[in-house]
Amino acid sequence: MPPHALKRSTLLALCACVLVAQSMVAAINLLIPQLSSSSLHPSRTGILWTVDAYVIVFAGLLVPAGALGDRYGRKGALLAGLALFAAGAATSALATGPAFLIAGRGLSGAGAALITPATLSVLMHLSAPERRARSMGAWTLSIGLGGAAGNLGGGLAGQFLTWRALFAVMVPLAAALAVAVAVTVPRTERSARSNPDPLGTLLLTAGLVAVLFGIIEGPPYGWTSARILGAFAAGALLIAAFALHALRSAAPLFDPRVFGSARLRAASLGTATGFFGLFALFFVNSQYLQGVKGFGAAVTGVAIMPLVFGMAAAQKLATRWAGRPRAVIGAGLTLIGLGLLGASTADAGTPYAVFVCWLLVISAGAGLSMPALTLGVVTSLPAHQAGLGSGLGTTARETGAALGVAVTGTVLSSHPDLLHGMGPALRTVGLVVLAATALVVAEYGPLARPGRVPHHEADGTAAR
């Protein structure tokens, strides 16, 4: 395979895969009312796990899934991920009880964990250096499109079809994507230096799952409850155990000293910050449009679509200014924070056109900053660990998203209703985004020079 051989058909197939995987994060939210009254009779906890199982498994497996793709083949990992995604969707569509529905969501999340890092890793290997910013822009735009498509699809299914139909349509869609991948995506060179590290994988995955469980379930159970404090404590201990194991192992999943790279730390924090703000907005957006403005589920899905336009327009500017990543990232994250502060002023009397203006500001900020942040994470690691880098970046993305929903839900729960709680919630998140942006801009710097890499990084497992 010649280097730098990214064809348009390959790019479209890879972006379609990540779009579909991301869409199932958001789609389920608009189906909660229908699921609650369905023949499955799920409990409140069952509904929460139906929503959360996908995200917890998805985020928890991203890092080892990326490393597996680097080691055993990225195209194979992508095809395996699509197969798992389809199997999970079929299980959910045919579920006879809440447990089967939750299991199907978890299985699809495992598929998404294989799909997402593999797509970005293939893009990195096939894109010429001067075109990587454009490829990253298309990939990150697909993530935004996935969120919008999920909202639209969930809204249409909730109003005109059934929740089973939404899951059922994912099966032939995943099959079609698998055919497209098989035909258009070439195999990339495997990395013999990437290691599965079963014990490290188990420790890190269990630690991430425990932390994510604590974040997601914190609002309903209470942040000081024994269940949540225990989850955070277990997560911290497991991640610490992983770090100790990795530092002593001859072939770790990855060397935790990669976080000695200021760029990797800043890009990871920036990614988490952007999605912290975006998912706080997503959490209240559909509730505001339906519960306060009186929109139907399908109309709500359409009303969210301006988010896509802002991302697409800003993504072109991000590509043009790719040589100034620090300024682009700072400007983009600042727009997200300011847009959230603007959206916090919305009430029952706010015209939809005014509210959309704030959506466009927020989406423009995401479109501007996310390609540079994604590239910053991936290029902070050696080329043979592109899948691992993608896994780390997407883990930051999903963790930030979970935190955004959790913080917003906590603030809302302290107010009598959405109308009174939405403003304080979005203001809180907006201020956090602006404060974190200052840290990201201060920390974000150039890649370390190859000649100045510490001795422990010489094996290729640490940042350049």
C-alpha positions in Angstrom: 0.0 0.0 0.0 1.6 3.3 -1.0 1.8 5.9 1.8 -0.6 8.9 1.8 -3.2 7.0 -0.2 -6.4 8.4 1.4 -9.1 8.3 -1.3 -12.4 10.2 -1.1 -14.4 6.9 -0.9 -12.2 5.7 2.0 -12.7 9.0 3.8 -16.5 8.8 3.4 -16.7 5.2 4.6 -14.6 5.9 7.7 -16.6 9.1 8.5 -19.9 7.3 8.0 -18.7 4.6 10.5 -17.9 7.1 13.2 -21.1 9.0 12.5 -23.2 6.0 13.1 -21.3 4.9 16.2 -21.7 8.4 17.7 -25.4 8.7 16.8 -26.4 6.0 19.2 -25.1 8.0 22.1 -27.8 10.7 21.6 -30.6 8.8 19.9 -31.8 6.9 22.9 -32.5 10.1 24.9 -35.5 11.1 22.8 -37.0 7.6 23.2 -37.1 7.6 27.0 -40.8 8.4 27.2 -41.7 5.6 24.8 -39.4 3.1 26.5 -40.9 4.0 29.9 -44.4 3.1 28.8 -43.4 0.1 26.7 -44.3 -3.5 27.3 -40.8 -4.1 28.8 -42.0 -2.1 31.9 -38.4 -0.9 32.8 -37.8 0.6 36.2 -36.3 4.0 36.5 -32.9 2.4 37.1 -33.5 0.2 34.1 -34.0 3.3 32.0 -30.8 4.9 33.3 -28.8 1.8 32.5 -30.4 1.6 29.0 -29.1 5.1 28.4 -25.7 4.7 30.2 -24.6 1.1 29.2 -23.6 2.2 25.7 -21.5 5.1 27.0 -19.9 3.3 29.9 -18.7 0.3 27.7 -17.8 2.6 24.8 -15.6 4.8 26.9 -14.2 2.1 29.1 -12.9 0.0 26.2 -11.5 2.7 23.9 -7.9 2.6 25.0 -7.4 -1.2 24.8 -9.5 -1.3 21.6 -7.2 1.3 20.0 -4.1 -0.7 21.0 -5.6 -3.9 19.7 -6.2 -2.3 16.3 -2.7 -1.0 16.2 -1.3 -4.5 17.0 -3.6 -6.9 15.1 -4.9 -4.7 12.2 -7.0 -1.6 12.1 -9.3 -2.7 9.2 -10.0 -6.0 11.0 -10.8 -4.1 14.3 -13.2 -1.8 12.3 -15.0 -4.8 10.7 -15.2 -6.6 14.1 -16.6 -3.4 15.7 -19.3 -3.1 13.0 -20.3 -6.8 13.6 -20.5 -6.2 17.4 -22.4 -3.0 16.9 -25.0 -4.8 14.6 -25.3 -7.8 17.0 -26.0 -5.4 19.9 -28.6 -3.5 17.9 -30.3 -6.7 17.0 -30.3 -7.8 20.6 -31.9 -4.5 21.7 -34.5 -4.6 18.9 -35.6 -8.1 19.9 -35.3 -7.6 23.6 -38.0 -9.3 25.7 -37.0 -7.6 28.9 -34.9 -4.7 30.2 -31.8 -6.9 30.9 -31.6 -7.9 27.2 -32.1 -4.3 26.1 -29.3 -3.2 28.4 -27.0 -6.1 27.3 -27.6 -5.1 23.6 -26.7 -1.5 24.3 -23.5 -2.6 26.0 -22.6 -4.9 23.1 -23.1 -2.1 20.7 -20.9 0.1 22.9 -18.1 -2.4 22.7 -18.5 -2.3 18.9 -18.3 1.5 18.9 -15.1 1.2 21.0 -13.4 -0.7 18.2 -14.9 1.4 15.4 -13.9 4.9 16.6 -10.1 4.6 17.2 -9.7 2.4 14.2 -11.2 5.0 11.9 -9.0 7.8 13.1 -5.9 5.6 13.1 -6.5 4.6 9.4 -7.0 8.3 8.5 -3.7 9.2 10.2 -1.8 6.5 8.3 -3.3 7.3 4.9 -3.3 11.1 5.0 -0.4 13.1 3.7 1.0 15.4 6.5 -0.3 18.5 4.7 -3.8 17.0 4.5 -4.1 15.7 8.0 -5.8 18.8 9.3 -8.5 18.5 6.6 -9.0 14.8 7.4 -9.2 15.5 11.1 -11.8 18.2 10.4 -13.9 15.7 8.4 -13.7 13.1 11.2 -14.6 15.5 14.0 -17.4 17.0 11.9 -18.8 13.4 11.5 -18.9 13.2 15.3 -21.0 16.3 15.4 -23.2 15.0 12.6 -23.6 11.8 14.5 -25.0 13.6 17.5 -27.4 15.6 15.3 -28.4 12.4 13.3 -29.0 10.6 16.6 -31.3 13.4 17.8 -33.1 13.5 14.5 -33.4 9.7 14.2 -34.5 9.3 17.8 -37.1 12.1 17.4 -38.6 10.6 14.2 -38.7 7.1 15.7 -40.2 8.5 18.9 -43.0 10.3 17.1 -43.7 8.1 14.0 -42.2 4.7 14.6 -41.1 2.6 17.7 -38.0 2.3 19.7 -37.5 -1.2 18.3 -37.4 0.3 14.7 -34.5 2.5 15.6 -32.4 -0.4 16.8 -33.6 -2.6 13.9 -32.5 -0.2 11.2 -29.0 -0.2 12.7 -28.4 -3.8 11.6 -28.6 -3.4 7.8 -26.9 0.0 8.1 -23.9 -1.6 9.9 -23.9 -4.4 7.3 -23.8 -1.8 4.5 -20.9 0.0 6.2 -19.0 -3.2 6.6 -19.3 -3.8 2.8 -18.1 -0.2 2.2 -15.1 -0.7 4.5 -14.2 -4.1 3.0 -14.2 -2.5 -0.5 -12.7 0.9 0.1 -10.4 0.8 3.1 -6.9 -0.7 2.6 -5.1 -2.6 5.3 -2.5 -0.5 7.1 0.8 -1.7 8.5 0.5 -3.3 11.9 2.6 -2.2 14.8 4.6 -5.0 16.5 5.4 -2.5 19.3 1.8 -2.2 20.4 0.9 -4.7 23.1 -2.5 -6.1 24.3 -1.2 -6.4 27.9 -4.2 -8.4 29.3 -3.6 -7.5 33.0 -3.1 -3.8 32.1 -6.2 -3.8 29.9 -8.3 -5.3 32.7 -7.1 -2.8 35.3 -7.5 0.2 33.1 -10.9 -0.8 31.7 -12.3 -1.6 35.2 -10.9 1.7 36.6 -12.5 3.7 33.8 -15.8 1.9 34.1 -15.9 2.6 37.8 -15.1 6.3 37.4 -17.7 6.6 34.6 -20.2 4.8 36.7 -19.6 7.3 39.5 -19.9 10.3 37.2 -23.1 9.1 35.5 -24.9 7.8 38.5 -23.8 10.6 40.8 -26.8 12.8 40.4 -29.5 10.1 41.0 -27.8 8.4 43.9 -26.1 11.5 45.4 -22.4 12.5 45.2 -21.8 11.6 48.8 -23.6 8.2 48.8 -21.6 5.1 49.7 -22.2 3.7 46.2 -20.8 6.7 44.4 -17.9 7.3 46.7 -17.0 3.6 46.5 -17.1 3.7 42.7 -14.7 6.7 42.7 -12.4 5.1 45.2 -12.4 1.8 43.3 -11.7 3.6 40.0 -8.8 5.6 41.5 -7.2 2.4 43.0 -7.6 0.4 39.8 -6.1 3.2 37.7 -3.2 3.6 40.1 -2.7 -0.1 40.0 -2.6 0.1 36.2 0.0 2.9 36.3 2.3 0.9 38.7 1.9 -2.2 36.5 2.6 -0.3 33.3 5.8 1.3 34.8 7.1 -2.1 35.8 6.0 -4.1 32.7 8.4 -4.8 29.8 5.4 -4.6 27.4 2.7 -2.4 28.8 -0.6 -1.3 27.1 0.9 2.1 27.1 3.5 4.0 29.2 1.7 6.4 31.6 4.7 8.7 31.2 3.2 9.8 27.9 1.3 12.3 29.9 4.6 14.1 30.6 3.9 15.7 27.2 2.3 19.1 27.8 0.6 19.0 24.5 -1.0 15.6 25.2 -2.2 16.8 28.6 -3.6 20.1 27.2 -5.2 18.5 24.1 -6.9 15.8 26.3 -8.1 18.5 28.7 -9.3 20.6 25.9 -11.2 17.7 24.3 -12.9 16.9 27.6 -13.7 20.5 28.1 -15.3 21.0 24.7 -17.5 17.9 25.1 -18.3 18.8 28.7 -19.9 22.0 27.4 -21.6 20.4 24.3 -23.3 17.6 26.2 -24.5 19.9 28.9 -26.2 21.7 26.1 -27.5 18.5 24.6 -28.9 17.4 28.0 -31.1 20.5 28.4 -31.7 21.3 24.7 -34.3 18.7 23.8 -36.0 19.1 27.2 -36.2 22.9 26.7 -37.5 22.7 23.2 -40.1 20.0 24.0 -41.1 20.9 27.6 -40.8 24.7 27.5 -41.3 25.6 23.8 -43.8 22.8 23.1 -42.0 21.2 20.1 -42.8 17.6 19.2 -40.1 15.0 19.2 -39.6 15.0 15.4 -39.6 18.9 15.3 -37.1 18.9 18.1 -34.7 16.7 16.2 -35.0 19.1 13.2 -34.7 22.2 15.4 -31.3 20.9 16.7 -29.8 20.7 13.2 -28.4 24.2 13.1 -25.7 22.8 15.3 -24.4 21.0 12.3 -24.2 24.1 10.1 -22.1 26.0 12.7 -19.7 23.1 13.0 -19.3 22.7 9.2 -18.7 26.3 8.6 -16.1 26.7 11.4 -14.4 23.4 10.4 -13.3 25.1 7.1 -11.8 27.9 9.0 -10.1 25.4 11.4 -8.5 23.7 8.3 -7.3 27.1 6.9 -5.7 28.1 10.3 -4.3 24.6 11.1 -0.8 26.1 11.5 -1.9 28.1 14.6 -3.5 25.3 16.8 -3.1 27.1 20.1 -5.0 30.2 18.9 -7.7 28.1 17.1 -8.2 25.9 20.2 -8.4 28.9 22.5 -10.9 30.7 20.3 -13.0 27.7 19.8 -13.3 26.7 23.4 -14.0 30.3 24.4 -16.9 30.4 21.9 -18.3 27.3 23.5 -18.2 28.9 27.0 -19.6 32.2 25.8 -22.3 30.5 23.9 -23.4 28.5 26.9 -23.6 31.8 28.9 -25.7 33.2 26.2 -28.0 30.2 26.1 -28.4 30.4 29.8 -30.5 33.5 29.3 -33.2 31.6 27.4 -36.7 31.3 29.0 -40.2 30.5 27.8 -40.5 33.8 26.0 -37.2 33.6 24.1 -37.8 33.3 20.3 -36.4 30.2 18.7 -34.4 32.3 16.3 -32.5 33.9 19.3 -31.9 30.6 20.9 -30.5 29.2 17.6 -28.0 32.1 17.5 -26.5 30.8 20.7 -26.5 27.2 19.3 -24.6 28.5 16.3 -22.0 30.2 18.5 -21.5 26.9 20.5 -21.3 24.7 17.4 -18.9 27.1 15.7 -16.6 26.8 18.7 -16.7 23.1 18.5 -16.0 23.0 14.8 -13.1 25.4 15.3 -11.4 23.7 18.2 -12.0 19.9 17.8 -10.0 19.1 14.7 -6.9 20.8 16.3 -7.5 19.1 19.6 -7.9 15.7 18.0 -4.7 16.1 15.9 -2.9 17.4 19.1 -3.7 14.2 21.0 -2.8 11.8 18.1 0.4 13.5 17.1 1.7 13.6 20.7 2.3 9.9 20.3 4.5 8.0 17.8 2.8 7.1 14.5 2.6 3.4 15.3 0.4 4.2 18.3 -2.2 6.2 16.4 -5.0 3.9 17.5 -4.0 4.2 21.1 -3.9 8.0 20.7 -7.3 8.0 19.2 -8.5 5.9 22.1 -7.1 8.3 24.7 -8.6 11.3 22.9 -12.0 9.7 22.6 -11.9 8.6 26.2 -11.3 12.2 27.2 -14.2 13.1 24.9 -16.7 10.6 26.4 -15.6 11.4 30.0 -16.1 15.1 29.4 -19.5 14.4 27.9 -20.5 12.3 30.9 -19.3 15.0 33.3 -21.3 17.6 31.4 -24.5 15.6 31.8 -23.8 14.8 35.4 -23.0 18.4 36.5 -26.0 19.8 34.6 -28.3 17.1 36.1 -27.0 17.9 39.6 -27.7 21.7 39.2 -31.1 21.0 37.7 -32.0 18.7 40.6 -31.6 21.6 43.0 -34.3 23.6 41.3 -38.0 23.0 41.1 -38.2 22.6 37.3 -36.2 22.8 34.1 -37.2 26.4 33.4 -35.7 27.6 36.7 -32.7 25.3 36.6 -31.6 25.6 33.0 -30.0 29.1 33.4 -27.9 28.3 36.5 -26.9 24.9 35.0 -25.6 26.4 31.7 -24.0 29.3 33.5 -22.1 26.9 35.8 -20.9 24.8 32.8 -20.0 27.9 30.8 -17.8 29.3 33.5 -16.1 26.0 34.0 -15.4 25.8 30.2 -13.9 29.3 30.2 -11.7 28.5 33.2 -10.5 25.2 31.7 -9.8 27.0 28.4 -7.3 29.2 30.2 -5.5 26.2 31.5 -5.5 24.5 28.0 -4.1 27.6 26.3 -1.4 28.0 28.9 -0.3 24.4 28.7 -0.6 23.8 25.0 2.8 24.0 23.4 5.0 22.5 20.6 5.8 18.9 20.4 9.0 17.9 22.2 12.0 17.7 19.9 13.0 14.1 19.1 16.5 14.7 20.3 15.2 15.7 23.8 13.1 12.7 24.4 13.9 11.2 27.9 15.6 7.8 28.0 12.4 6.0 29.1 10.6 7.3 26.0 13.1 5.8 23.5 11.2 2.6 23.1 8.4 4.5 21.3 5.8 4.2 24.0 6.1 7.8 25.2 5.4 11.2 23.7 7.7 12.7 21.2 
